[in-house]
């Protein structure tokens, strides 16, 4: 039998492999013309390449993707020497291409840069002559179908042109991709404003057609188990932790609070942000056409309470993989405690009192730094510190002798007790989270 640490590594590798073999990265136009001094189009993007670090970020992405077994597809834009295969020369992005003379497939200008030289066995599209990697005679669709690809991640140049065109097509493509991803750290264009108009969080155009991910988020997603891939354990058939639920008086205010306090982010699935307002128990509510009565019956309601039920639901996701479900019941209204975190603490009892899960523990890299950040919020309203830090000789969060751990407890404004713990080894393998 493998040692425990090698078992964990093997498990993580196999989980990563499940998604990796179904995922392709399409990298567009990392060519000398754009990316190398002396390239005919380099001057147009030089400053933005330096600002975004897109080339270095892509070098890192490719190295990690190759180790993970992700399919890498290269999509340079190239032309015959006489530009007889230029599809549109009279207007738009390609107007003047023949006069400029760049991106010839027979010349250095059209070659993929040395730092990203494709390896033997990686696909290089030979006939991409238009903006979209799926367009014209590109063999991209055939390659993706042949390899059974279900998820596509796109990076390259230019953000608001060839990358955006490819992502838009992928979103509505007949292949029916399970996930379309824009690799935000691996794109650049001619100016910052145009770049951000495509990639701005929530408002950028590419939000409508893809999940925006930086490199770290992409590989975190890649390491998660595929839906249904976890082996059920125990009599209940548990496959992982789905989410934590908190009842709040206003989901939007609570969402902002947890994003600022604990670093959660809006959760996103294939349908966009997981933000579901005015879920109702009956069709008599005109704001939604669906009948979610089953949801409320499963939650323990009956009779008129089901017909009259209205709830808002917002999901947040922490970069560590934890999902937080925030819910506001407009009807039937539940008991709410006013007065901030201290009032919540008084109502829920002491740390040693019984009654449901007592606290949620988050591993932090520095407990004292975490405490210092917590103290930037309003004590009594935003948090109530449980840990006794009032001793005269206190010099910081205490180490638990003989263990190398430190921790502190606080209650937030919605009555949730959190533990911030430093020093305990955490693998992250136990959190499955919400895939869809």
C-alpha positions, 0 to 999 in steps of 0.5 A: 500500500502507498504511504498516505501522502502518496495516496493523496497525491495519486487521488488528486492526480486521478481527479485532475485527469478526469477533467483534463482528458475532456478539456482543451485549451485553444491558444490564439495567435501567439506569433512573432508578428504580435509578440516579438520585437521586429514583428510587423504587428508588435508595436500595436500590442507591445505596451499591453503585452507588457502590462498584462504579462500575457506571454509569461502567464501563458508559458506558465499555463502551458507548462502546467497544462501539459503536466495535467494532460490537458489537450493544447491546440494552437491557432495561429492566423496565417496566409499564403504568400500572395494572400489568396486565402485572405477571406475578407480584405475590404473592411473590418479587422483584416482590411489592409492585411495584404498591404501590411504583409504580415502573418505569412505562414512561410515567414518568421513573422507568422511563426509561433513564438519560441517560448511557446513552441508546440510539442510533437503531438499537439495540434496546430491549426493549419488553415485558420485565416479568419478571426474565429478559430472555428471559421473558414476551413479551420479543422478545430471542430473536427479535432475537438470532436475526434478527441471527445472534448467537452470543455474549451478554454481560450486565450490569446490575441486579441482579447476583443477580436479573435479571442472574443470571436472564438468564445462567442462561437464556442458558447453556441456551438453544435458540439454543446460544450459543458463549459467555455472558459476565457483565460483572463491572464493569457489575453491582451489587445491593443489598449487597456480599455478595450481589454477590460471592456471584454473582461471586466467582472460581471459587465465585460462582454465575455461574461455573457459567453464564458466563465472568466478564470485566471490561471489559478482558478482554472487549475483549481477547477480542473482539479475538482472531481467531475459530476458523479465521479466521487465514490459514495461513502458511508450508508448515506452515499456521501460524495462530498461537501456541497455548501453551507447555508445561512439565513439572512434578512437581505441576500445582497447585503449579506453577499457584500458582507461575506465577500469583504469579510471572508473573501467569498466571490459570486458563484458561477455555473454554466448558466451564469451567476448563481443568483436566484431572486423571488423563487416562489411556491405557487404559479400565482406569483407572476414574477416567475412562471415556474412552480417550486412548491416541491422545494418548500415542501422538502424544506418542511412547509405545508399548506398555505405556507407553500403557496405563499412562499417567496425566497431569494437565494444567492450562492457565493464561492470561496477560492478554496472551494467552499460554497455559501448559500445565502437565503432570505425568506420573504414569506413565510418570514422566519425569526430574525435577531437584530442588534448585530454580531453581539446580539447574535452571540447572546442569542445562540449561547456559549461555545460549549452549548449544544444545538446544531453545528457550533462552528465552521473552521477555516484554515488561515496562514497567519492567525494574528494577521487574520485577527488584525484584518477582522479588527478593521470591521466594526466590533459588535456589529460586524463581528463578536470575538469569542476568544478571550484576548483580554489578558494583560500579558497577551501577545497574540493568538496563542499556540496550543502547546504541544501542537503547532496550532493557533486559532480564534473564534468569532460570531458574524452579524448573521449568527454564524460562528467561525474558527480561524485556525493556523497550522493544521495540515489541510489537503483540500481533497474533501470539498467537492462543492457545486459542479452545476 
